[in-house]
């Protein structure tokens, strides 16, 4: 179970549309030290930053439909949400609903506890070869988009962190220093229709 300490938040980016028939979510921790808004404000700000930087990489059939936020601590912290219709900006057919862009959240710490992952749905089929490798041009575009995403989060005072679970050797959330797109796609089987 992920721990959300006081002064931090967890954001859930919620997706809908044909590429994710059972839905999909991506999570991200946020340091609230410099953030002055409410949980609803944070959800709105994060929706905008994701919509501006990540949605143009995804197929038009997928939508960012909501961002939910939960301020720590888990037991008593407030929560918020923002709903919208952030549609993907890429044309062409989408990849299988189980196929995701694997994005690594890197921090100053090594090992499993010092890295996190995001599985982003809604990839273009044409960006992936038969072996599951991401086309070099698409990978370059993802690298640029993720760099801009990180910069815009920092400008919005919503600094991304890696939240840790109970029993982790790291007890304080770790600042994300970069988001790195993997050259090979990953799968989330639970996103397929059952």
Secondary structure, DSSP 8 states (H G I E B T S, - for coil): -B---TTEEEEEEEEEEGGGTT-EEEEEEEE-TT--S-HHHHHHHHHHHHHHHTGGGSBTTEEEEEEEEEESSTTT--EEEEEEEEE--B-S-B--TTEEEEEEEE-SS-TGGGEEEEEE---BGGGB-TTSBB-HHHHHHHHHHHHHHHHHHHHTT-EEEE--BTT-S--S-EE--EEEE-SB-EE-GGGS--
